[in-house]
Amino acid sequence: MAARRAWAEVDLGAVRHNASLLAELAAPAGLCAVVKAEAYGHGSVAVSEAALEGGATWLAVAIVEEGAVLRDHGIEAPILLLSEPPATAMGDVAALRLTPTIYTQGGVEAAAKAVAGGSAGGAGVGSPPLDVHVKVDTGMHRVGASPEGAPAVVQAVVDRPELNLGGLWTHFAVADDPGNPFTDTQCARFDAVVARLAEQGVRPPLVHACNSAGTIAHPVAHHDLVRCGIALYGVAPSLALAAMQQVEGLRPVLSLRARVSYVREVGAGEAVSYGLRRPLERPSHIATVPVGYADGVPWRLGTSGGDVLIGGRRRPLAGAVTMDQIMVDCGDDEGVLPGDEVVLIGRQGAEHITAWEWATHVGTIAYEVLCGIGPRVPKVYG
Ligand SMILES: *Cc1c(COP(=O)(O)O)cnc(C)c1O
């Protein structure tokens, strides 16, 4: 096997630490570790195991296939599907004992049928009831039953012997913006649904609303469970929350590293990479690093002042990011050599580069940076 050209180091000790910190912050509410999209690019199986060791009691994924991978690896914890699965997938949901989110009457029907064995691959006659959580749309307007329509969906679940109402939840749209009063509006709409159900005599065992930002900034909304993704990975949900004390205790989980593959001196007036955008003002040692936008290094980082770390020092990119390689301007430093370690995200010596630093340069959010790390980058667990 060739030496690694570029790799993502995933610190599972940091996952355990962050999970236990978030579990403590949420207590007495429980912690659901959100591990959709390969655990935000960190690797869903290893992260799930570490999060459960750290104190998470639930996992959440976006799609059935992601839940299947966790079950295939022997993970027994409850797994919430964050959207209503298509009717054709309900058989798998029931067979894998995933907990579907439901918000339509059709979803109730499909889930009940799958449990009764009415759909190929379903759990079959005599199976215990399947836990489902009903989602209320309180203002994000992505998925969920309206506050007015949710009680009827809940009642339909309660009326089906094949199903068990395991929870009721909602999702915040602006919890990462602590000054925005709309989170309070969403809370009030959600509380009204909970109260209305109580009048019907229905008390969902798990009521939940908070993502990472809500967990950090809206403790009154913790209810019975919090669903944390980004904070579990040691990254602030927003720059507005980054300075909060609860965030400062989190440890970044991922670092993206590579090794210099080639170095040569390029003369003043020459420029580097596609477009030859920035002529060098003086002769410079240019280090080539075999990682590019196919690996998740945003193209725009090369035109917006992005840095990497080599030898514990910040060094600017010399030109455009290419698909498989970047070039780094090491100035008059003759000390950079092939084989030297390059840190793209993470710490080296006294310097560090965060996912938010990249995000700020290229006009996105840290979530997209992490999810963008490509499948060609192997994960090294520590
Ligand atoms: C992704 C997601 C989360 C986790 O959000 P973070 O901001 O990463 O904590 C929680 N709930 C739902 C419904 C989600 O889609």
The ligand as a MOL file (V3000), in Angstrom:
LIG
                    3D

  0  0  0     0  0            999 V3000
M  V30 BEGIN CTAB
M  V30 COUNTS 15 15 0 0 0
M  V30 BEGIN ATOM
M  V30 1 C -28.7430 17.7020 11.0390 0
M  V30 2 C -29.8070 17.8190 12.0460 0
M  V30 3 C -29.5130 17.9930 13.4120 0
M  V30 4 C -28.1170 18.2760 13.9070 0
M  V30 5 O -27.8190 19.6330 13.6580 0
M  V30 6 P -26.4650 20.2920 14.2120 0
M  V30 7 O -26.6450 21.7230 13.9180 0
M  V30 8 O -25.3550 19.6880 13.4200 0
M  V30 9 O -26.3920 19.9650 15.6510 0
M  V30 10 C -30.5460 17.9430 14.3160 0
M  V30 11 N -31.8210 17.7570 13.9100 0
M  V30 12 C -32.1510 17.6280 12.6070 0
M  V30 13 C -33.5640 17.4610 12.2170 0
M  V30 14 C -31.1640 17.6780 11.6330 0
M  V30 15 O -31.5080 17.5740 10.3490 0
M  V30 END ATOM
M  V30 BEGIN BOND
M  V30 1 1 1 2
M  V30 2 1 2 3
M  V30 3 2 2 14
M  V30 4 1 3 4
M  V30 5 2 3 10
M  V30 6 1 4 5
M  V30 7 1 5 6
M  V30 8 2 6 7
M  V30 9 1 6 8
M  V30 10 1 6 9
M  V30 11 1 10 11
M  V30 12 2 11 12
M  V30 13 1 12 13
M  V30 14 1 12 14
M  V30 15 1 14 15
M  V30 END BOND
M  V30 END CTAB
M  END
